[in-house]
Amino acid sequence: MRVVLAEDLFLLRDGLVRMLQAFGFEIAAAVESGPELARALAESEPDVAVVDVRLPPTHTDEGLQCALAARKARPGLPVLVLSQHVERLYARELLADGTGGVGYLLKDRVFDAEQFIDAVRRVAAGGTAMDPQVIQQLLSRRAVDDRPLAGLTPRELEVLELMAQGRSNAGIAAQLVVTERAIAKHTSNIFAKLGLEVSDDDNRRVLAVLAYLDRDR
């Protein structure tokens, strides 16, 4: 599996390269700036991109901008954002475009190699890997004024956040210590209240929910 990695800190970039290689990934490119990332994504045709948000030359949002541009040129390109910051506007755009695997992890909340590698593999396979704090920020920003979202019960909001992390009904049931049948009922209610069709595809339902939440932004 070919990976393009973008991280401006040398020690972290080198450590990620070594970790990925140790788990059998091929590093197609490991770059430190926005222009280098744009070239690597265009030329290398990776299976997945692991991208920091803030890269030189401006250290603002080059990583996400490059990822969004690459996904427009190649719809469905799997992208895992690994960052210290949540850039709400571009994160919503990345998550809501409805194609391919996506992930957003906060660096200081990745606790071990297996957690990170699992996230890379999940995104590369077309799934999602979302830090709960990222989802909380994306959802809470709309919660005050968004009527359909305000119509959800506290439990349904809990289920929605776990859905957005990419968890299956079984995974949500285990997390909340309830039956899978109960989660299926909550899921059905959520989609009905949000005007979305129920789907068994975890990735598609997550992207549909995020797209709905962002559609009036």
N, CA, C and O of each residue as an XYZ file, in Angstrom:
868
protein
N       0.848     -1.190      0.000
C       0.000      0.000      0.000
C       0.883      1.239      0.000
O       1.753      1.385      0.859
N       0.665      2.131     -0.959
C       1.521      3.304     -1.139
C       0.956      4.513     -0.385
O      -0.232      4.823     -0.467
N       1.850      5.184      0.351
C       1.448      6.303      1.195
C       2.232      7.556      0.814
O       3.446      7.504      0.617
N       1.522      8.684      0.713
C       2.166      9.991      0.667
C       1.985     10.625      2.035
O       0.867     10.731      2.539
N       3.093     11.046      2.630
C       3.090     11.614      3.974
C       3.551     13.065      3.920
O       4.563     13.375      3.291
N       2.813     13.948      4.577
C       3.194     15.361      4.643
C       3.246     15.801      6.106
O       2.225     15.834      6.793
N       4.442     16.138      6.566
C       4.663     16.590      7.947
C       5.931     17.448      7.946
O       6.983     17.012      7.479
N       5.822     18.670      8.471
C       6.958     19.580      8.379
C       8.015     19.355      9.452
O       9.154     19.787      9.272
N       7.685     18.699     10.560
C       8.674     18.438     11.601
C       9.477     17.190     11.253
O       8.919     16.101     11.123
N      10.779     17.352     11.105
C      11.624     16.257     10.616
C      11.533     15.014     11.490
O      11.333     13.915     10.974
N      11.675     15.169     12.804
C      11.695     14.001     13.677
C      10.369     13.244     13.625
O      10.357     12.014     13.596
N       9.262     13.970     13.612
C       7.957     13.318     13.533
C       7.773     12.657     12.169
O       7.283     11.531     12.083
N       8.164     13.351     11.112
C       8.030     12.778      9.764
C       8.858     11.502      9.641
O       8.384     10.494      9.117
N      10.104     11.551     10.129
C      10.973     10.375     10.056
C      10.405      9.227     10.888
O      10.462      8.070     10.473
N       9.855      9.549     12.066
C       9.263      8.508     12.900
C       8.050      7.870     12.251
O       7.868      6.656     12.338
N       7.216      8.675     11.601
C       6.043      8.139     10.914
C       6.445      7.271      9.727
O       5.836      6.232      9.472
N       7.470      7.704      9.010
C       7.961      6.898      7.884
C       8.408      5.527      8.369
O       8.034      4.504      7.795
N       9.212      5.511      9.431
C       9.716      4.241      9.969
C       8.570      3.355     10.477
O       8.573      2.142     10.265
N       7.604      3.968     11.140
C       6.465      3.207     11.649
C       5.670      2.586     10.513
O       5.351      1.397     10.553
N       5.348      3.384      9.498
C       4.578      2.872      8.369
C       5.323      1.754      7.647
O       4.725      0.744      7.276
N       6.595      1.929      7.454
C       7.391      0.886      6.787
C       7.437     -0.389      7.616
O       7.414     -1.491      7.068
N       7.499     -0.243      8.926
C       7.541     -1.415      9.802
C       6.263     -2.238      9.710
O       6.277     -3.443      9.962
N       5.154     -1.585      9.348
C       3.876     -2.283      9.208
C       3.554     -2.616      7.748
O       2.413     -2.940      7.419
N       4.556     -2.536      6.882
C       4.399     -3.016      5.512
C       3.942     -2.009      4.487
O       3.657     -2.386      3.350
N       3.859     -0.723      4.849
C       3.473      0.303      3.888
C       4.678      0.740      3.055
O       5.814      0.721      3.527
N       4.413      1.127      1.824
C       5.442      1.695      0.960
C       5.291      3.218      0.968
O       4.202      3.737      0.726
N       6.371      3.922      1.243
C       6.332      5.377      1.280
C       6.589      5.905     -0.124
O       7.724      5.888     -0.601
N       5.539      6.371     -0.783
C       5.677      6.924     -2.127
C       6.358      8.279     -2.088
O       7.107      8.624     -3.002
N       6.106      9.057     -1.030
C       6.753     10.352     -0.847
C       6.550     10.783      0.595
O       5.500     10.536      1.188
N       7.575     11.436      1.157
C       7.488     12.028      2.487
C       7.966     13.463      2.364
O       9.156     13.707      2.162
N       7.053     14.412      2.483
C       7.353     15.804      2.156
C       7.079     16.711      3.355
O       6.479     16.292      4.345
N       7.535     17.972      3.243
C       7.429     18.885      4.368
C       6.709     20.193      4.054
O       6.568     21.033      4.943
N       6.253     20.391      2.828
C       5.620     21.662      2.479
C       4.397     21.446      1.594
O       4.205     20.372      1.024
N       3.571     22.494      1.492
C       2.385     22.428      0.655
C       2.686     22.171     -0.804
O       2.084     21.271     -1.389
N       3.603     22.928     -1.434
C       3.922     22.684     -2.846
C       4.444     21.269     -3.102
O       4.102     20.649     -4.108
N       5.277     20.762     -2.182
C       5.784     19.397     -2.351
C       4.652     18.379     -2.246
O       4.626     17.394     -2.984
N       3.723     18.617     -1.334
C       2.592     17.705     -1.183
C       1.729     17.697     -2.434
O       1.304     16.634     -2.887
N       1.465     18.873     -2.998
C       0.650     18.954     -4.217
C       1.286     18.152     -5.344
O       0.595     17.424     -6.057
N       2.591     18.282     -5.507
C       3.291     17.527     -6.560
C       3.237     16.029     -6.276
O       2.974     15.231     -7.176
N       3.486     15.649     -5.024
C       3.511     14.227     -4.681
C       2.155     13.573     -4.902
O       2.082     12.454     -5.410
N       1.086     14.259     -4.526
C      -0.251     13.696     -4.713
C      -0.601     13.574     -6.191
O      -1.299     12.642     -6.591
N      -0.121     14.508     -6.999
C      -0.414     14.479     -8.432
C       0.404     13.416     -9.155
O      -0.081     12.790    -10.097
N       1.643     13.214     -8.716
C       2.566     12.347     -9.457
C       2.624     10.919     -8.930
O       2.881      9.993     -9.700
N       2.392     10.720     -7.647
C       2.637      9.407     -7.041
C       1.435      8.480     -7.077
O       1.602      7.264     -6.988
N       0.212      9.025     -7.208
C      -1.014      8.232     -7.181
C      -1.025      7.254     -5.999
O      -1.081      6.040     -6.193
N      -0.970      7.793     -4.774
C      -0.913      6.922     -3.593
C      -2.239      6.240     -3.303
O      -3.287      6.638     -3.811
N      -2.172      5.206     -2.477
C      -3.386      4.549     -2.001
C      -4.028      5.339     -0.859
O      -5.235      5.251     -0.633
N      -3.210      6.110     -0.146
C      -3.712      6.932      0.952
C      -2.717      8.058      1.208
O      -1.509      7.883      1.048
N      -3.241      9.214      1.608
C      -2.397     10.345      1.979
C      -2.572     10.620      3.465
O      -3.696     10.680      3.961
N      -1.453     10.788      4.180
C      -1.461     11.166      5.593
C      -0.901     12.582      5.658
O       0.263     12.812      5.330
N      -1.735     13.529      6.084
C      -1.443     14.944      5.861
C      -1.600     15.757      7.136
O      -2.613     15.655      7.828
N      -0.588     16.568      7.443
C      -0.728     17.569      8.493
C      -1.470     18.768      7.911
O      -1.349     19.057      6.720
N      -2.237     19.467      8.747
C      -3.008     20.612      8.269
C      -2.100     21.781      7.918
O      -2.216     22.361      6.838
N      -1.203     22.124      8.821
C      -0.418     23.352      8.687
C       0.991     23.034      8.211
O       1.793     22.447      8.937
N       1.275     23.436      6.972
C       2.570     23.171      6.345
C       3.174     24.478      5.850
O       2.455     25.459      5.665
N       4.508     24.502      5.631
C       5.121     25.660      4.991
C       4.557     25.822      3.587
O       4.118     24.832      3.002
N       4.549     27.028      3.018
C       5.292     28.189      3.525
C       4.538     29.048      4.522
O       5.183     29.826      5.225
N       3.219     28.964      4.635
C       2.501     29.892      5.513
C       2.101     29.278      6.843
O       1.738     30.005      7.767
N       2.159     27.943      6.965
C       1.772     27.246      8.197
C       0.334     27.573      8.603
O       0.047     27.768      9.784
N      -0.556     27.630      7.631
C      -1.973     27.857      7.937
C      -2.781     26.603      7.624
O      -3.035     25.794      8.516
N      -3.190     26.432      6.357
C      -4.043     25.289      6.030
C      -3.612     24.602      4.728
O      -4.431     23.996      4.038
N      -2.309     24.705      4.402
C      -1.842     24.136      3.130
C      -2.154     22.658      2.985
O      -2.541     22.206      1.907
N      -1.987     21.892      4.077
C      -2.212     20.458      3.992
C      -3.630     20.107      3.585
O      -3.839     19.295      2.684
N      -4.607     20.716      4.244
C      -6.006     20.449      3.914
C      -6.368     20.967      2.528
O      -7.119     20.322      1.796
N      -5.834     22.126      2.170
C      -6.108     22.676      0.845
C      -5.599     21.729     -0.239
O      -6.292     21.475     -1.224
N      -4.386     21.209     -0.053
C      -3.826     20.258     -1.019
C      -4.659     18.986     -1.083
O      -4.893     18.443     -2.163
N      -5.105     18.510      0.079
C      -5.919     17.294      0.110
C      -7.236     17.503     -0.627
O      -7.663     16.637     -1.390
N      -7.875     18.636     -0.408
C      -9.134     18.925     -1.093
C      -8.941     19.036     -2.594
O      -9.752     18.526     -3.366
N      -7.865     19.703     -3.012
C      -7.584     19.835     -4.441
C      -7.304     18.474     -5.068
O      -7.748     18.193     -6.181
N      -6.566     17.630     -4.348
C      -6.243     16.295     -4.869
C      -7.493     15.443     -5.004
O      -7.608     14.663     -5.950
N      -8.436     15.579     -4.070
C      -9.673     14.803     -4.141
C     -10.592     15.292     -5.250
O     -11.404     14.526     -5.768
N     -10.470     16.568     -5.618
C     -11.224     17.054     -6.772
C     -10.649     16.481     -8.066
O     -11.382     16.119     -8.986
N      -9.310     16.410     -8.111
C      -8.650     15.855     -9.301
C      -8.805     14.342     -9.360
O      -8.892     13.768    -10.446
N      -8.839     13.701     -8.215
C      -8.969     12.243     -8.136
C     -10.026     11.913     -7.080
O      -9.678     11.642     -5.931
N     -11.292     11.932     -7.445
C     -12.365     11.674     -6.487
C     -12.177     10.348     -5.761
O     -11.883      9.320     -6.372
N     -12.353     10.396     -4.445
C     -12.228      9.182     -3.662
C     -10.858      8.933     -3.091
O     -10.662      7.942     -2.389
N      -9.887      9.809     -3.370
C      -8.551      9.634     -2.799
C      -8.657      9.585     -1.274
O      -9.130     10.547     -0.670
N      -8.229      8.495     -0.637
C      -8.310      8.419      0.821
C      -7.324      9.391      1.481
O      -6.148      9.435      1.120
N      -7.811     10.157      2.437
C      -6.992     11.157      3.121
C      -7.201     11.042      4.629
O      -8.329     11.086      5.120
N      -6.094     10.893      5.351
C      -6.112     10.914      6.807
C      -5.386     12.172      7.266
O      -4.186     12.323      7.034
N      -6.108     13.065      7.910
C      -5.515     14.283      8.455
C      -5.001     13.981      9.861
O      -5.726     13.448     10.701
N      -3.735     14.331     10.098
C      -3.105     14.122     11.401
C      -2.597     15.482     11.851
O      -1.612     15.989     11.315
N      -3.271     16.078     12.842
C      -2.991     17.479     13.140
C      -3.138     17.783     14.621
O      -3.713     17.001     15.379
N      -2.610     18.928     15.018
C      -2.811     19.416     16.383
C      -4.041     20.314     16.465
O      -4.441     20.723     17.556
N      -4.641     20.621     15.317
C      -5.723     21.593     15.274
C      -6.927     21.041     14.512
O      -6.780     20.174     13.651
N      -8.114     21.546     14.832
C      -9.316     21.241     14.071
C      -9.672     22.469     13.240
O     -10.118     23.481     13.780
N      -9.476     22.379     11.940
C      -9.865     23.458     11.036
C     -11.295     23.164     10.566
O     -11.492     22.395      9.625
N     -12.293     23.774     11.220
C     -13.687     23.374     11.031
C     -14.153     23.478      9.577
O     -14.732     22.536      9.036
N     -13.897     24.626      8.952
C     -14.442     24.860      7.618
C     -13.939     23.821      6.625
O     -14.734     23.198      5.922
N     -12.619     23.628      6.562
C     -12.063     22.694      5.592
C     -12.299     21.244      6.005
O     -12.429     20.366      5.152
N     -12.355     20.995      7.311
C     -12.666     19.641      7.765
C     -14.053     19.235      7.315
O     -14.254     18.110      6.858
N     -15.021     20.145      7.442
C     -16.379     19.851      6.983
C     -16.398     19.582      5.488
O     -17.060     18.653      5.027
N     -15.670     20.397      4.731
C     -15.646     20.207      3.281
C     -15.034     18.862      2.919
O     -15.531     18.165      2.035
N     -13.954     18.499      3.605
C     -13.309     17.218      3.351
C     -14.237     16.062      3.685
O     -14.343     15.107      2.915
N     -14.909     16.140      4.826
C     -15.732     15.038      5.296
C     -17.043     14.910      4.540
O     -17.609     13.821      4.453
N     -17.527     16.013      3.995
C     -18.863     16.015      3.415
C     -18.889     15.882      1.908
O     -19.963     15.978      1.315
N     -17.744     15.663      1.255
C     -17.779     15.608     -0.212
C     -18.316     14.283     -0.726
O     -18.601     14.143     -1.916
N     -18.458     13.287      0.187
C     -19.201     12.086     -0.158
C     -18.445     11.019     -0.920
O     -19.058     10.059     -1.386
N     -17.121     11.150     -1.067
C     -16.370     10.147     -1.822
C     -15.135      9.718     -1.052
O     -14.412     10.543     -0.494
N     -14.906      8.402     -1.031
C     -13.646      7.878     -0.518
C     -13.491      7.939      0.982
O     -14.304      8.536      1.687
N     -12.409      7.298      1.469
C     -12.124      7.244      2.889
C     -11.585      8.567      3.403
O     -10.832      9.254      2.712
N     -11.972      8.915      4.608
C     -11.500     10.143      5.237
C     -11.250      9.894      6.720
O     -11.888      9.045      7.342
N     -10.311     10.654      7.268
C     -10.034     10.556      8.689
C      -9.466     11.860      9.204
O      -8.888     12.643      8.450
N      -9.636     12.088     10.498
C      -9.112     13.304     11.120
C      -8.737     12.947     12.549
O      -9.608     12.761     13.398
N      -7.444     12.853     12.811
C      -6.945     12.520     14.136
C      -6.154     13.684     14.707
O      -5.465     14.392     13.973
N      -6.250     13.884     16.015
C      -5.444     14.876     16.700
C      -4.163     14.205     17.204
O      -4.208     13.156     17.848
N      -3.027     14.827     16.899
C      -1.733     14.203     17.185
C      -1.578     13.804     18.643
O      -1.113     12.705     18.944
N      -1.964     14.694     19.549
C      -1.717     14.423     20.964
C      -2.702     13.430     21.562
O      -2.650     13.140     22.757
N      -3.614     12.899     20.717
C      -4.559     11.899     21.193
C      -4.369     10.542     20.489
O      -5.188      9.637     20.646
N      -3.290     10.415     19.719
C      -2.927      9.116     19.151
C      -1.970      8.463     20.138
O      -0.839      8.917     20.307
N      -2.423      7.401     20.787
C      -1.699      6.887     21.939
C      -0.749      5.724     21.639
O       0.126      5.433     22.454
N      -0.894      5.060     20.504
C       0.035      3.976     20.188
C       0.069      3.718     18.692
O      -0.778      4.202     17.942
N       1.073      2.940     18.269
C       1.291      2.675     16.852
C       0.120      1.930     16.231
O      -0.297      2.251     15.119
N      -0.416      0.938     16.937
C      -1.493      0.126     16.383
C      -2.748      0.958     16.130
O      -3.453      0.738     15.145
N      -3.028      1.916     17.019
C      -4.177      2.802     16.827
C      -4.010      3.614     15.553
O      -4.950      3.749     14.769
N      -2.820      4.153     15.345
C      -2.557      4.957     14.158
C      -2.605      4.112     12.887
O      -3.232      4.503     11.902
N      -1.948      2.964     12.909
C      -1.910      2.090     11.729
C      -3.304      1.596     11.382
O      -3.654      1.498     10.206
N      -4.104      1.282     12.399
C      -5.489      0.866     12.147
C      -6.260      1.980     11.443
O      -7.049      1.719     10.535
N      -6.027      3.224     11.864
C      -6.716      4.360     11.237
C      -6.292      4.510      9.780
O      -7.136      4.749      8.916
N      -5.001      4.373      9.492
C      -4.512      4.482      8.115
C      -5.146      3.400      7.240
O      -5.610      3.682      6.135
N      -5.162      2.186      7.729
C      -5.729      1.081      6.959
C      -7.225      1.255      6.736
O      -7.738      0.969      5.654
N      -7.920      1.726      7.769
C      -9.359      1.910      7.647
C      -9.691      2.966      6.592
O     -10.593      2.777      5.775
N      -8.959      4.073      6.618
C      -9.189      5.139      5.645
C      -8.820      4.664      4.244
O      -9.557      4.921      3.292
N      -7.693      3.976      4.105
C      -7.269      3.472      2.800
C      -8.293      2.525      2.203
O      -8.432      2.441      0.983
N      -9.017      1.805      3.071
C     -10.041      0.861      2.615
C     -11.373      1.536      2.309
O     -12.337      0.868      1.937
N     -11.430      2.874      2.467
C     -12.657      3.602      2.163
C     -13.515      3.929      3.361
O     -14.632      4.422      3.209
N     -13.001      3.658      4.573
C     -13.772      3.924      5.776
C     -13.430      5.269      6.397
O     -12.839      6.134      5.750
N     -13.809      5.433      7.657
C     -13.546      6.673      8.369
C     -12.779      6.395      9.649
O     -12.885      5.318     10.236
N     -12.006      7.385     10.071
C     -11.276      7.310     11.337
C     -11.303      8.705     11.941
O     -10.506      9.567     11.569
N     -12.219      8.922     12.871
C     -12.441     10.258     13.398
C     -12.170     10.320     14.895
O     -12.670      9.498     15.662
N     -11.379     11.298     15.298
C     -11.183     11.543     16.719
C     -12.501     12.066     17.305
O     -13.119     12.954     16.717
N     -12.937     11.539     18.438
C     -14.194     12.002     19.030
C     -14.226     13.504     19.285
O     -15.283     14.123     19.156
N     -13.094     14.104     19.643
C     -13.074     15.548     19.888
C     -13.312     16.336     18.605
O     -13.926     17.402     18.637
N     -12.831     15.820     17.481
C     -13.076     16.478     16.204
C     -14.560     16.465     15.893
O     -15.135     17.491     15.529
N     -15.179     15.302     16.037
C     -16.607     15.174     15.764
C     -17.412     16.071     16.692
O     -18.370     16.712     16.260
N     -17.031     16.122     17.962
C     -17.755     16.957     18.918
C     -17.720     18.415     18.498
O     -18.737     19.104     18.584
N     -16.570     18.898     18.046
C     -16.462     20.288     17.607
C     -17.279     20.542     16.350
O     -17.937     21.576     16.235
N     -17.243     19.602     15.402
C     -17.978     19.786     14.159
C     -19.485     19.774     14.386
O     -20.222     20.532     13.756
N     -19.934     18.914     15.283
C     -21.366     18.810     15.529
C     -21.886     19.899     16.448
O     -22.968     20.438     16.215
N     -21.131     20.234     17.492
C     -21.618     21.213     18.456
C     -21.725     22.595     17.850
O     -22.534     23.403     18.305
N     -20.935     22.886     16.840
C     -20.996     24.200     16.178
C     -22.362     24.444     15.573
O     -22.819     25.584     15.487
N     -23.022     23.353     15.146
C     -24.337     23.499     14.520
C     -25.496     23.242     15.479
O     -26.650     23.519     15.153
N     -25.183     22.711     16.665
C     -26.252     22.198     17.528
C     -27.202     23.276     18.026
O     -28.383     22.999     18.235
N     -26.713     24.506     18.222
C     -27.548     25.532     18.821
C     -28.677     25.964     17.914
O     -29.818     26.098     18.356
N     -28.364     26.187     16.629
C     -29.338     26.784     15.736
C     -29.946     25.805     14.737
O     -30.872     26.167     14.011
N     -29.452     24.593     14.688
C     -29.917     23.662     13.676
C     -31.130     22.895     14.211
O     -30.979     22.040     15.083
N     -32.314     23.186     13.707
C     -33.529     22.589     14.238
C     -33.554     21.066     14.159
O     -33.836     20.412     15.163
N     -33.266     20.479     12.986
C     -33.298     19.016     12.932
C     -32.356     18.378     13.934
O     -32.711     17.389     14.574
N     -31.142     18.940     14.082
C     -30.199     18.387     15.046
C     -30.703     18.602     16.470
O     -30.536     17.738     17.330
N     -31.317     19.753     16.716
C     -31.858     20.043     18.038
C     -32.994     19.091     18.392
O     -33.311     18.916     19.569
N     -33.610     18.474     17.385
C     -34.702     17.546     17.627
C     -34.258     16.175     18.089
O     -35.084     15.351     18.479
N     -32.950     15.923     18.050
C     -32.444     14.627     18.487
C     -32.380     14.571     20.006
O     -32.108     15.574     20.666
N     -32.632     13.398     20.544
C     -32.507     13.211     21.982
C     -31.031     13.148     22.363
O     -30.187     12.941     21.491
N     -30.696     13.322     23.649
C     -29.296     13.198     24.074
C     -28.685     11.857     23.674
O     -27.530     11.809     23.252
N     -29.437     10.781     23.799
C     -28.910      9.469     23.408
C     -28.671      9.398     21.911
O     -27.671      8.836     21.465
N     -29.594      9.970     21.125
C     -29.418      9.974     19.672
C     -28.208     10.800     19.263
O     -27.512     10.445     18.312
N     -27.948     11.894     19.967
C     -26.751     12.685     19.695
C     -25.497     11.872     19.997
O     -24.513     11.943     19.260
N     -25.532     11.099     21.086
C     -24.408     10.221     21.416
C     -24.170      9.221     20.287
O     -23.038      9.019     19.849
N     -25.241      8.607     19.828
C     -25.140      7.611     18.754
C     -24.632      8.262     17.480
O     -23.809      7.679     16.773
N     -25.113      9.472     17.173
C     -24.680     10.181     15.976
C     -23.180     10.458     16.004
O     -22.492     10.279     14.999
N     -22.677     10.894     17.157
C     -21.251     11.167     17.260
C     -20.432      9.901     17.055
O     -19.388      9.936     16.404
N     -20.894      8.793     17.602
C     -20.180      7.526     17.426
C     -20.283      7.039     15.983
O     -19.328      6.470     15.454
N     -21.420      7.253     15.349
C     -21.565      6.922     13.930
C     -20.550      7.706     13.104
O     -19.910      7.161     12.204
N     -20.413      8.987     13.420
C     -19.520      9.855     12.664
C     -18.056      9.474     12.852
O     -17.211      9.836     12.034
N     -17.754      8.751     13.916
C     -16.397      8.247     14.105
C     -16.118      7.032     13.225
O     -14.981      6.567     13.138
N     -17.167      6.520     12.570
C     -16.992      5.374     11.698
C     -17.345      4.052     12.338
O     -17.031      2.997     11.785
N     -17.996      4.083     13.499
C     -18.318      2.837     14.200
C     -19.582      2.199     13.647
O     -20.511      2.886     13.224
N     -19.596      0.899     13.660
C     -20.771      0.143     13.241
C     -21.784      0.123     14.375
O     -21.487      0.549     15.491
N     -22.994     -0.377     14.081
C     -23.997     -0.495     15.137
C     -23.512     -1.383     16.277
O     -23.776     -1.100     17.445
N     -22.804     -2.455     15.937
C     -22.278     -3.352     16.967
C     -21.247     -2.627     17.830
O     -21.226     -2.787     19.050
N     -20.399     -1.836     17.192
C     -19.388     -1.095     17.936
C     -20.006     -0.047     18.849
O     -19.540      0.162     19.969
N     -21.056      0.609     18.368
C     -21.737      1.612     19.185
C     -22.427      0.939     20.376
O     -22.384      1.443     21.499
N     -23.057     -0.198     20.115
C     -23.740     -0.929     21.189
C     -22.750     -1.322     22.286
O     -23.059     -1.219     23.474
N     -21.567     -1.770     21.884
C     -20.553     -2.152     22.870
C     -20.086     -0.938     23.666
O     -19.882     -1.026     24.877
N     -19.920      0.177     22.997
C     -19.464      1.397     23.659
C     -20.483      1.913     24.679
O     -20.114      2.347     25.771
N     -21.764      1.861     24.312
C     -22.820      2.397     25.175
C     -23.425      1.337     26.101
O     -24.296      1.639     26.916
N     -22.958      0.104     25.968
C     -23.416     -1.017     26.800
C     -24.933     -1.184     26.687
O     -25.649     -1.224     27.687
N     -25.397     -1.280     25.447
C     -26.801     -1.567     25.163
C     -26.838     -2.631     24.073
O     -25.794     -3.063     23.584
N     -28.039     -3.051     23.694
C     -28.143     -4.067     22.657
C     -27.983     -3.444     21.267
O     -28.236     -2.256     21.068
N     -27.563     -4.263     20.328
C     -27.441     -3.792     18.951
C     -28.813     -3.421     18.381
O     -28.927     -2.524     17.545
N     -29.844     -4.116     18.842
C     -31.201     -3.799     18.393
C     -31.591     -2.382     18.818
O     -32.240     -1.664     18.058
N     -31.197     -1.978     20.031
C     -31.497     -0.624     20.512
C     -30.798      0.420     19.659
O     -31.371      1.465     19.353
N     -29.556      0.135     19.276
C     -28.803      1.071     18.436
C     -29.431      1.168     17.050
O     -29.485      2.248     16.462
N     -29.902      0.050     16.535
C     -30.565      0.070     15.230
C     -31.796      0.967     15.270
O     -32.083      1.677     14.306
N     -32.522      0.934     16.382
C     -33.702      1.789     16.530
C     -33.297      3.257     16.608
O     -33.912      4.106     15.964
N     -32.260      3.560     17.395
C     -31.776      4.937     17.484
C     -31.313      5.436     16.115
O     -31.601      6.569     15.730
N     -30.600      4.589     15.392
C     -30.090      4.966     14.072
C     -31.236      5.290     13.126
O     -31.189      6.273     12.387
N     -32.267      4.451     13.159
C     -33.438      4.681     12.315
C     -34.104      6.006     12.656
O     -34.503      6.753     11.762
N     -34.225      6.300     13.949
C     -34.826      7.561     14.380
C     -33.998      8.765     13.931
O     -34.548      9.783     13.510
N     -32.677      8.643     14.023
C     -31.780      9.741     13.621
C     -31.966     10.064     12.151
O     -32.147     11.224     11.781
N     -31.923      9.051     11.324
C     -32.066      9.294      9.890
C     -33.444      9.855      9.549
O     -33.571     10.704      8.668
N     -34.468      9.381     10.244
C     -35.811      9.892      9.987
C     -35.907     11.371     10.354
O     -36.464     12.166      9.596
N     -35.362     11.742     11.518
C     -35.426     13.134     11.957
C     -34.591     14.060     11.084
O     -34.937     15.228     10.906
N     -33.487     13.539     10.535
C     -32.623     14.354      9.685
C     -33.027     14.300      8.215
O     -32.407     14.955      7.377
N     -34.059     13.526      7.900
C     -34.513     13.432      6.518
C     -33.559     12.682      5.622
O     -33.468     12.973      4.429
N     -32.830     11.698      6.189
C     -31.836     10.933      5.436
C     -32.265      9.475      5.354
O     -32.874      8.941      6.281
N     -31.943      8.841      4.239
C     -32.289      7.441      4.064
C     -31.379      6.565      4.906
O     -30.174      6.807      4.982
N     -31.941      5.560      5.531
C     -31.157      4.605      6.317
C     -30.292      3.781      5.378
O     -30.751      3.339      4.325
N     -29.023      3.575      5.769
C     -28.096      2.788      4.962
C     -27.284      1.894      5.868
O     -26.967      2.269      6.997
N     -26.939      0.691      5.374
C     -26.086     -0.214      6.136
C     -24.608      0.079      5.921
O     -23.758     -0.536      6.565
N     -24.288      1.011      5.024
C     -22.907      1.372      4.731
C     -22.443      2.426      5.725
O     -22.868      3.579      5.650
N     -21.563      2.035      6.669
C     -21.137      2.956      7.722
C     -20.526      4.221      7.150
O     -20.846      5.324      7.593
N     -19.633      4.066      6.154
C     -18.958      5.238      5.617
C     -19.955      6.164      4.937
O     -19.901      7.378      5.134
N     -20.861      5.615      4.142
C     -21.813      6.443      3.419
C     -22.760      7.165      4.372
O     -23.106      8.321      4.133
N     -23.179      6.512      5.434
C     -24.100      7.165      6.352
C     -23.406      8.273      7.125
O     -24.022      9.301      7.407
N     -22.127      8.088      7.479
C     -21.382      9.142      8.151
C     -21.250     10.360      7.253
O     -21.499     11.485      7.688
N     -20.865     10.145      6.023
C     -20.691     11.266      5.104
C     -22.018     11.952      4.818
O     -22.061     13.172      4.658
N     -23.099     11.184      4.752
C     -24.416     11.781      4.516
C     -24.819     12.674      5.680
O     -25.342     13.768      5.468
N     -24.581     12.217      6.912
C     -24.922     13.021      8.076
C     -24.094     14.300      8.101
O     -24.633     15.382      8.337
N     -22.800     14.188      7.863
C     -21.939     15.375      7.885
C     -22.297     16.326      6.754
O     -22.264     17.544      6.932
N     -22.634     15.785      5.603
C     -23.039     16.643      4.486
C     -24.318     17.389      4.833
O     -24.465     18.568      4.510
N     -25.239     16.702      5.489
C     -26.492     17.353      5.876
C     -26.215     18.483      6.865
O     -26.743     19.586      6.724
N     -25.389     18.201      7.860
C     -25.095     19.206      8.880
C     -24.427     20.436      8.282
O     -24.543     21.534      8.826
N     -23.734     20.256      7.173
C     -22.980     21.358      6.586
C     -23.683     22.020      5.401
O     -23.161     22.990      4.851
N     -24.853     21.522      4.992
C     -25.418     21.943      3.726
C     -25.857     23.403      3.715
O     -25.886     24.030      2.657
N     -26.202     23.955      4.891
C     -26.646     25.352      4.946
C     -25.565     26.310      5.428
O     -25.827     27.486      5.681
N     -24.356     25.794      5.549
C     -23.267     26.629      6.087
C     -22.858     27.694      5.087
O     -21.960     28.488      5.364
